[in-house]
Amino acid sequence: MSLTNLTGIARSPGDPRVERKGPSSMSGADRLARALGWFSIGLGVAELVAPGKLARSLGLEGKEALIRGYGARELASAVPTLSIDKPIGLAARIGGDALDLATLATALHRDNPKRHNAAVATALVVGVTLLDIAAYTGVKAAHRRDAGSDRDYSDRSGWPNGEQAARGRARQDFETPDDYRAEGTVADALPMVVA
């Protein structure tokens, strides 16, 4: 069942039914950023909830507090990544990926019996870093506003029949309800307090 059909559950009987969705205004980079934001939430929760298990599986015993801190960082970067401030969140994710790679590099030494797990995790982080960079550059390009180019709106009036036709239109179309009409002045309506 699609989300479009699922939303019909909460509709009142008189509300129109959504038959299909229209085209999305989100670019591919926006959708990738959203997916990476949700990935950050999942990874952040896992790092906060089970840092010991992650540390043991990678041969990083004693770094549980660091992994828990990385979980908080993931959650913090997910918020802007899922908002309209996607570039800020994605930049934070890229910085976090660099920290993750530096930490994983300490687990790649020959004495670590979990070196293979650390190598797989390193490869995954490199892949996610490439996705983060692609999303960052895509979002920046899709939402770029050139500082040097001023937009020209001189051909637009904002009024379909022109500015002159719009003047006084609200007064013509709107009749003031009786209870909105004031009698006298504001001073007359204020209660008098005698000292």
Sequence and secondary structure as in RCSB ss.txt:
>XXXX:A:sequence
MSLTNLTGIARSPGDPRVERKGPSSMSGADRLARALGWFSIGLGVAELVAPGKLARSLGLEGKEALIRGYGAREL
ASAVPTLSIDKPIGLAARIGGDALDLATLATALHRDNPKRHNAAVATALVVGVTLLDIAAYTGVKAAHRRDAGSD
RDYSDRSGWPNGEQAARGRARQDFETPDDYRAEGTVADALPMVVA
>XXXX:A:secstr
  HHHHGGGG  TTS            HHHHHHHHHHHHHHHHHHHHHH HHHHHHHHT TT HHHHHHHHHHHH
HHHHHHHSS HHHHHHHHHHHHHHHHHHHHTT STT TTHHHHHHHHHHHHHHHHHHHHHHHHHHHHT   SS  
   TT  SSTT HHHHTTHHHHH    GGG   S HHHHS     
